[in-house]
Amino acid sequence: MFDSRLKYMVFSLLFVLMIVPIAQAAEEVEEFFWSESVPLPSCSGGSRGDGIPPGQGGVVIDGKKVILEIPSCEEVKKTRVLVLVNGKYLHVRGVTAESAPFIENGRTMIPLRAMADVFGFQTNWEATEGKITLTKDGRSIILHIGKSEIIVDGKTEYFEGAVPMTKNSRTFLPASKLAEILGIQVVWDGTTRTATFTSE
């Protein structure tokens, strides 16, 4: 009897040791990626025949079915923001799209991690001060959450209309001002709600 309990304990321990790295790897999956294809909206287009009413979606969390509200495709097209950088679109993973770009006071807000990735920034975050330092090619850009002041290579500039902010526990930056600082052209297409950034 003791041997069977010992075997069970060893098997359980091995199972836990195998699962933990998998769970950690799943948490580290990026919430975004860049692709030449246009992102498809996460929306509800009507009845799907799965017993879930239109406008809702189902997921299983901890063995329980959870119903999520999903906006209609018409609603999504009116509010979603597409970001195109050097021919590649920003894609955000997940039904809730908590890292999705949005418009704040007429400015396109892009997640810091996606922006650092596509523009090649090294980032340093100091949580106690809400301070973000971006460096690239010997240049330094310092900004703070909720403040309009930006320090660019020791000189002060200001965001207009929108400032760095947190939303859904993610940091978003007004992209157009940073693009301007880096000499990147930005064009906004109100019909498709696309912000196009071109640095080449």
BELWO-V854106 format. One record per helix or strand of 3 or more residues. SS is the DSSP state (hx for helix, st for strand). FROM is the first residue (numbers start at 1). LEN is the number of residues. If there is no record, write none. Layout:
<<SS FROM LEN> <SS FROM LEN>>
This chain:
<<hx 2 26> <st 32 4> <st 56 6> <st 64 6> <hx 73 7> <st 82 4> <st 88 5> <st 102 3> <st 107 5> <hx 112 8> <st 122 5> <st 131 6> <st 139 6> <st 149 4> <st 155 4> <st 165 3> <st 170 5> <hx 175 8> <st 185 5> <st 194 5>>
